[in-house]
Amino acid sequence: FEGIRGFYRGITPSLAKNIPAASITFVVYEKVYSLLRSTQDIN
């Protein structure tokens, strides 16, 4: 057993992959959502 260090080993590469992906997903979602709401208001 490696203790708490063993539990967190490998978290840095995982976060380096997941944080940018989640950020891009959030920005794209918000942009599409605002575009769809603006077209819905026109109709």
The 8 nearest C-alpha neighbors of each residue, nearest first, counted from 0:
[[1, 2, 5, 3, 6, 4, 8, 7],
 [0, 2, 5, 4, 3, 6, 8, 7],
 [3, 1, 4, 5, 0, 6, 7, 8],
 [2, 4, 6, 5, 7, 1, 8, 0],
 [5, 3, 7, 6, 2, 8, 1, 0],
 [6, 4, 1, 8, 3, 7, 2, 0],
 [5, 7, 3, 4, 8, 2, 1, 9],
 [6, 8, 4, 5, 10, 9, 3, 11],
 [9, 7, 5, 10, 6, 4, 11, 3],
 [8, 10, 11, 12, 7, 13, 6, 5],
 [9, 11, 13, 7, 8, 12, 14, 15],
 [10, 12, 14, 13, 9, 15, 8, 7],
 [13, 11, 15, 14, 10, 9, 16, 17],
 [12, 14, 10, 16, 11, 15, 17, 9],
 [13, 15, 17, 11, 16, 12, 18, 10],
 [14, 16, 12, 13, 17, 11, 18, 19],
 [17, 15, 14, 13, 18, 19, 12, 20],
 [16, 18, 14, 20, 19, 15, 21, 13],
 [17, 19, 21, 20, 14, 16, 15, 22],
 [20, 18, 22, 21, 17, 23, 16, 15],
 [21, 19, 17, 23, 22, 18, 24, 16],
 [20, 22, 24, 18, 19, 23, 17, 25],
 [23, 21, 19, 25, 24, 20, 18, 26],
 [22, 24, 26, 20, 25, 21, 27, 19],
 [23, 25, 21, 27, 22, 26, 28, 20],
 [24, 26, 28, 22, 23, 27, 21, 29],
 [27, 25, 23, 29, 28, 24, 30, 22],
 [26, 28, 30, 24, 29, 25, 23, 31],
 [29, 27, 25, 31, 26, 30, 32, 24],
 [28, 30, 32, 26, 27, 31, 33, 25],
 [31, 29, 27, 33, 32, 28, 34, 26],
 [32, 30, 34, 28, 33, 29, 35, 27],
 [33, 31, 29, 35, 30, 34, 28, 36],
 [32, 34, 36, 30, 35, 31, 29, 37],
 [35, 33, 31, 37, 32, 36, 30, 38],
 [34, 36, 32, 38, 37, 33, 31, 39],
 [35, 37, 39, 33, 34, 38, 32, 40],
 [36, 38, 34, 40, 39, 35, 33, 41],
 [39, 37, 35, 41, 40, 36, 34, 42],
 [38, 40, 36, 37, 41, 42, 35, 34],
 [39, 41, 37, 38, 42, 36, 35, 34],
 [42, 40, 38, 39, 37, 36, 35, 34],
 [41, 39, 40, 38, 37, 36, 35, 34]]
